[in-house]
Amino acid sequence: MHLKSGKLGLSAVLIAGAMMFAPLSAQAQDGGLDFGDEGSTENSAAAEGSGSGLDFGSEGGGASTTTAPAVIDTSSGAYANYTQAQAMIESGNYIQAAQLLNDTIAAGDSASVGMSAQLHYELGRALYEAKYYQSALNHFDMVVSQGPSSKEFDLALNYLVLIGRVLPGEPRRYARIYENYLDKFPAEVPAALTSEVGYLLAMAAYRESKLDDVVFFVGSVAQDSPLYPKSRYLEGVTYVRQNKGQPALDSFKEVLRWLDTKSTSAEGLTKEESRLREYTYAALARVFYQVGSTLWKMGEREKAANSWSTSIKYYNAFSRDSRMWLDALFEASWAYYRVDNFGKALGLLLTLNSPYFSDKYYPEARLLQATIYYTNCHYDRVVDILADYKATYDPMKKQVDTLVSRLFQPEEVYDFLHMVQNADRESYDPTLQLILEASVQDRELRRGLAYIDMLDDEKATIQKDPALSGSSLGQTMVQELEAARMLSVVEAGKKGKSRLERLQEELRDLSNRALDIEIETTEKYAARVELMEQDPNALLEFERQVDEVMGADDEHLFWTFDGEYWKDELGYYWYYISSRCGR
């Protein structure tokens, strides 16, 4: 593959820009580890009803290290209520059981205090079966907080896992398991839960950057577990962070092998697994892109070109109906640029910058266009593209600056994000839509916002039930939901503010980069205009070259683009661009 070695005065800046704004490696894709967890209840069916496989008490290996529980007064009223509530739960009278247990706990006598773990466990179980998941979680947390001295501590793990499936945005989903059950893994964890708990521990370790621990925990996920491909993807991302390229590739390829095998089965792939396949293709493409960049720095130009070409192969695997299609177009355009396939890069960027995607946030796409035209001395086009960039992103930069300076409290940031996210797009400035698009790209933030919506839904469900809302149980549940919501709003607001600040810094850096290109272009453009005035036939000569070079094959048409877009052609454009340098 031919790579030009002769660059202009700005070449160092442009290559640095290519490294800075090119496709991110998998190490930056932390938010992509929980596929389908953005408030989806896709997995909730597995967590509903008494048939969800909760009887794990007799499974698992190793001797328990828990101490003997306190002696329970079986003659007390608290114990009588406890056994009565258990019978209610078994017969499906969940709310009645929950009310009885709640009153028993509220009594606060010595018997109920002595049975605290048992009462909270059964109350959590009743609320879980009634599908009040956050309210149930509060009581399982009470069980866990009392330590591993009771059998309910071990049994609570089952429900913590299941609730995590239904409330994926719950902020302590991973940390709770790691902090309380790490010492019990794997010997004292039921065999039926080993794979899932192993994955949850791996996620917790990943978030704490304990990368060797991640690989260890991932090794406990069985190959026949539905979590196996996600765990191997997590392993691949971990290897990327450790700069272990080949093991990362092996992990990602194992994900694809597993998914390909399942896709040929009768059940096929779930929606979540199909998304995982796309994330894995993207991860492979990014790894090969980064390897190419490293090889280029080492002077291995041919190997670098081969690596970039391999990344292009994976980017081309995305279909137009994929949610990641636009990301793939953008990142592939960088790879095409690095192998000097400017025509294909510009064709992809033409799609990305079309009016169909005006609400999508890809500022670097315009700067890459400008870079390509600058590299080939088309200074007039550079000037036009930079003008378009300023018209779109300068107002956005000003609004972000204003938002960062005015939104002091986390609650204010959350209110802003919630307002824009739920407003009619036609009811506000399109610039705000761009800000939102850029702000909530962080999947962890999106999950946090979705979790707050789930808390609101649970509260609304309680309030719609007159019998429950008027009871002490219902009032307590509402108070606990409001407390959880307040904490979650603060957390989401902090993350949103951090994202806005990163966005502010990013736009500032991009504006500086655009200014660098503009300064270099202005001088060279003036010289080029003077040359064109001296040679009035230069434009005719360029058009003649286009006619000669752009001989379309049977699958393409030559079309002089005049600003008109057709949906059928998005993604298939191919520019011809000749270098005007040195003429």
N, C-alpha and C positions, 0 to 999 in steps of 0.2 A: 504494500500500500504506500502511496506517495504522500509524504508529509513535507510541506514547504519549510525550509529552514530560515529563509530570509524574512525578517519582520521589521516593522518600522520603529520609530522612536518610542512609541507607546506600547511596544510589545510586552515589556516587562509588566506594565500595569495590567494589560489585558490578560496575560497568562495568570497573574495573581488573582485577577477577578474571576477567571475560569475556575481556579481552585477554591476561591471563597464562596462563590455562588453556584457552583456546579452541584449535581445531585449529592445529597447528604448520604453518608454511609449508614449502615444499619445501626450503628451505635447511637444515632440521633433519633431512632425510631421507637423510643420507649413507649410512646403513646400507642404504638401499633401492636402491642403485645396481647391485648385483650380484645380479640376480634368479636364484633357483635355485642360488646358490652356497654354500648352507649345508651343505657336505659332500656335495652331490649328485654322482653320477657320470653325470649325464644326458648330458654331452658327451663322456664318455670314449671312446665308440665311435669318434669322429673322431680320437682320439689313439692308437689301437691298431693294431698290425700294420704291415707294411712298405708297405701300400697307403695310408698316411695322407698322401701328398703331401709327402714330405720332400726331394725333389730340386729344391732352389731355387738351386743353386750357379751356374747360368748366367743367372739372371734378375736384373732390377733394372737401373737406369741409373746413370750416373756412374762416374768412374774411382775405383778403390779407393785409399785413402790409407794402407793398411797397408804396413809395411816388409817387406822380403824376409825370409822365415823362415831360421832357421839351417840349415846344410847337414846333412843326415841321413846317417849312416854306414850305407849299405845293406848292408854286409857284416857288420854286427853281429848278435849274437843277439837283441838287442832288436828290430831291424827284422824279423828272421825271425819272431819271435813276433807282431809287429804284423800282418804280412801274413797269417799263419796265422789269427789271431783274426778278421780281416776276412772271410776265407773261411768261418769257422765261423758268423759272424753272418749272412752271406748264405744259408747253408744251414739256418738256424734253430737252431743249437746255441748258444744265447745264454749259458747258464750256464757251459758249458765255455770259451767265448771269454772271458767275464768272469773266470774263474779264472786263465786264462793271462795276461791283461792285468794282473790284480792282482799276480801273482807277478813279472811283468816290472817293474812300477813299484816293487815292494818291493825288488827287487835293488839299486836305487840306483846302478848303474854310470853311467859318463859317457854312454854311448849312450842309456840309458833316461831319464836326466835331460835330455838334449838333445831327446828325443822326448816330453817330458812332455805337451805340449798334445795331440799326436796320440793318445797312449796313453789319457789321461783321456777324450778325446772318444769313442774307440771303446768304452771301458769304460762310459761313460755311455749310449752307444747300445745296447750289449748289455743292460744292466740295464733300460733303458726298454722294449725289446722284450719282456723277460721280465716286465714290469709291476711292477718294483720302482722306483716313480717317485721317491720321496724319495731313495733310494740313487743313482739316476741323476742327480738334480739336484745332489747333492754333487760329482759329477765334472764336470758341465758348469760348475759354479761354479769349479772348479779351472781349467778352460780359460779362462773369462772373466777370472779373477784374474791371468792371465799377460799380459793386454793384447792389443791387436788386431794383433799382429805375425804371426799365423798365420791361414791360411784357416779353421782350426777355430773361431776366435773368431766369424767370421761365420756358420758353419754351426751353431754352438751356439744361435743365436737361434731357429732353427726349433724345437728341442726345448724351449727355455725357454718358448716360447709354448704348445706342446702340453702340457707338464707343468702349466702354469698352469691349463689347463682341467680337469685331473684333480685337482689339489690347490688348489682356489680359496682355501682358508684359509691357504695358505703365506704367512708374514708379509711376505716381500720380493718378492712376485709382481710388483708394479708398480714398485717402487723399483729393482729389479735391471735392468729394461729401461731405465728412465729414466737411470740413472747410467752405463750402459755403451754404450747404442746411440743416445742422443739425437743425437750429432753425425753419425751415419750416416743419420738420417732426413730426408727420404724417399729421397734419391738412391741410397744404398747398401743399401737394404732391398729384398729381392725383392718384385716386384710382387704375388705371391700372398699376401704377408704385410703389405702396406702398410696395409690397413684395420684388421687386428687389432692391429698394433703401434701404429698411430695411436690406437686406443681405449685401449690399455694406457698409452701416454704421457699421454693425456688424464686417465685415472684417477689416475696418479701426480701430475700437475700439480694436479688438484682437491684431492688430499689435502694438498698443500703450499700450497693457497690461491693458486696462480698462475692466476687465473681467465681472464685474457686468453689464456694459453697453452692452456687447456682448449678454448676456442672454436677456436683455430687447429688443434689436433690433431684435433678432431672433424670439421673440414672435410675431412680426408683419408680419412674412412670412406666408401666407395662406397655408393651407394643400393641396389645389388644385393647388398650384404654382409648376412649375418644379424645383424651387429652394428650395422647402421644405426639401427634403432629405439632400441636401448640408448644409442647415442652421441647421438642427438637428445634423448633424455630427460636424459642428463647435461648436455647443452647447456642445456636448459630449467632444470634445477636451478641451473646456474651463473649464468644470467641472473637467477634469483630472488635469489641471493646478491649480485648486483650491483645489485639494485633496478631491474631493467629488465623491467617487467611485460609489455609487449606482445611483445617478443621471446621471453620465456618462454612466453607463451601460444601463439605461433606454433610454437615448437619442440614443445611438448606436442601440439598439434593435428596436426603433421606425423607424430608417432609414431602417433597414432590413424589417420591416413589410410593410412600404410604397413601397419599391422596389419589394417585393414579390407580393404585390397586383397588381402593375403595370405590372409585368412580365407575369401575366396571362391574361392581357387585349389584345385586338387585335393589338395594336401598339407595345406592348412589351417594353423592355428596350433599350435605346440608348446606344451607345458605352460608352459615358461618365458615364451613370448611372451604367453600368456593372462594370466600374472601381471603381466607388464609393462603390459598394457592396464589392469589394475586399478590399478597404481601410478600410471599416467598420469591416469586419472580422478580419483584421490585428489589428485594434484598440481594438476590444474586446479581442483578444488573448493577446495583450500587457498589457491591464488593468488587466486581470486575472493573468498574469505572475507577474506583480508588486505587486498585492495583495498577491500572494503567498510568494513573497520575504519579504513583510512586516510581514506576519503572522509567517514566519520562524524566523525572528528576535525577535518576541514576544514569541517564544517558542511554538507556536501552530503548531506543526509539521504535524499532520494529516490534519488539515484544509489547511495548505500550500500545501501539496501534492494534495489535491482535487482541489485546485485552479489552480495549475500547470497542472493537468490533463485536466481541462476544457480549459485551453489555448491551449493545444495540439489538442483538438477537433476542435477548430477554425482554427488552422494552417493547419490541414488536409483537410480543405475545399477548398484549392487552387488546381486547376488543373495544369497539366504540361504545358499547353499552356498559362498560366497566366504570365503577366509581373512580378508579384510579387512572382512567384513560388520559385525562388532561395532564396529570402529574407525569405519566409515562412520556407524553409528547414533549413536555418541557425538559425532562431530564435527558431524553434521547437527543434532543436538539443540541445539548452540550456535548454529548458523545460524538455526534456527527461533526460538530465544530472542531473537536480535538483531532479528528482524522482528516480535517480540511475538506469535508464534504459539505461545503457551504450551501449548495443548492438545496439539499435535503433538509438541512437545518433551518433555512429560511422558509421552506415549505411548511414545516411543522409549526414554526413560529407564526406564520400567516394564519393558520388555523387557530392557534392559541389566542391571538390578538383580534379575532373576529368579533363582530357585535354579539354573536350568540353567547359569548362567555365574558361579556363586559362586567359582570358582577363577580368574577373570579379574580383572585389576588395572585398575579404573576408579574410583579414589576420587573424582575430580572429578565423576563422575556424580551422586553423592549431594549434593554441595555445590551443583551446578547445580539439582537438584530443590529444595533448601532455598532457593536464591536466587529461583527462580520463585515459590514459595509466599510468600516474604517480600515480593516485589514486589507480590503481590496480597493481602497482609495476612492470609494463612491461617497465623497464628502457631502454632496448635496442630499443624499438619502440620510446620512448621519444626522444632519441638521434637522431634517423633517421628523425623524424618529425621536430625537431628543425633545423637540417641541411637543410631540404627542405625549411623551413621558411626563413632561412638566405639567401639561394640561390635565392629566389624569391624577398624578400622584402628589403634586405640590399642594392642591387643596386637601388631600387626604393627610399629608404630613402636618398641615396647619391644624386640622381638626384633632389629630392624635395629640399634638402638643398641647392643645387646649384641654382635651380630656384628661391627660396626665396631670396637668396643673390644677384642675378643678375637682377631680374625683379623689378626695382625700381619704374617705373611709371605705373599707371593703364593702359595706352595705350599699354605698353609692355606686360602686363599680358593678356589683351584682344587679342592681336595679337597672342600670344602663344596658347591660348585656341582655337581661331578660326582656326589657322593653323593645330593643331592636330585634331580638330574635323572634319575638311573637307579633311584631307589627306587620301590617300589610306593606309589601315592598314598594308599592306605588305611593305610599303615604309619607315617605321621607326621602331626603337627598340620597341619591345612589352612592355617594361617597361613604355614607354611614354603612351601607351594605358591604362595601369593600372592607371597611374597618372591622365589621363583625366577622366577615369571611376570614380575615387575617387573624383575628383575635381568638377565635374558637377552633383553630386548626389543631390545637392541643387536645388530644382525645381525653386525657385525664380531666381537663376542664369541662369538656362536654359531658363526660360521665357524671361529674359533680353537679352540673346543672340539671341533668336528667334525674339524679338522685333526689334533688330538692323537689322536683315535680312529683316524684313518687311519694315523698312525705306529704305533700299537699293532697295528693289523691287519697292517701290513707286517712288523713284527717277528715277530708270531705265525706268519705264513706262512713266514718264513725258518726259524724254529725247528721247524716241522713237517716240514721237508725234511732228513732225516738227512745226506744228502750235502753239502748247503749249510751247514747249521748247524755241522758238524764241520770245515769248511774255514777257512783263514785269511781267505778272502773273506767268508764268512758271519759270522765273528766281527767282522771290521772293519765290515761293514754294520750289525750289531747295535749296536756301539759308537757308530757315527755316528747311528743312529736314536735311541739313548738320549740323546745329546748334544743333538740337535735337539728331542727331547721335553722335556728339562729346560729349554731356553731358551723353548720354547713354553708350558710350564706357568707359568713366571715371567711371561711376557708376558700370558697369559690371566688369571693371578691379579691382575696389576696392573690390567688392564681391569676385572675383576670387582670389585676393591676400589673402584676409582673409581666404578663404577656403584652399588655399595652406598652409597658416600658421597653420591652425587647423590640416591639414593633416600631416604637419611636426611634430607637437606636438603629434599627435596620434601615428605616427610611432615610435617616440622616446619612448613614454610610452609602446608601444607594445614590442619594443626591450628590454626595461628594464625588462618587465615582462618575456619575453623569457629567459633573462639572469638569473632571479631569479629561474626559473624552471630548467635551465641547471645546475646551481650551486648545487641545492639540489639533482639533479639526478645523477651528476657525482660521488658523494660519495656513494650513495646507489647502483648505477650500478656496481661499482667496487666490492662491497660486494656481489651482486647477481651473478656476473660472477664467483666469487670464490666458491659460493655455488653450481652453476651448474657444475663446474669442479669436485666438490666432489661427485656430484650425476649425472652421465652421463645418467641415465634413466629418468631424469626429463622431457626432451622434449617429449619422447615417452609417458610418463604418461599424459602430457598435451593434445597431439593429441588424446589419448584414451578418455579423458574427452569430447573433442569436438564431437567425433563420438557418444557418449552416449547422450549428451545434445541436439545436433542439429538434432533432428528428425523432418524433414520437413513435413508440412501438405500437403493436396491435392493441395493447391494453390502455393506452393513454392518448390524449388529444393535446395538441399544442393550442394554448389559449392565452391571449394577451389579457392579463388581469387588469380590470379597470375599476376595482373596488366592489364588484358585485359578488356576493357569496351565495353558494348553494349548499344545503346541508349534505347532499350526497357526496360532495367533493371534499368535505372537511377531513383533514388527515392525509389527503392524497396529493396535495400540492407539491410541486417540485420546481424550484427556481433555477434559472440559469443566471449565473453571475460570473462575469469575467473580471480579471484584475486590471484595473486602470493604472496600476503603479508602474512607474518607469517608462510611460509612453511619451 
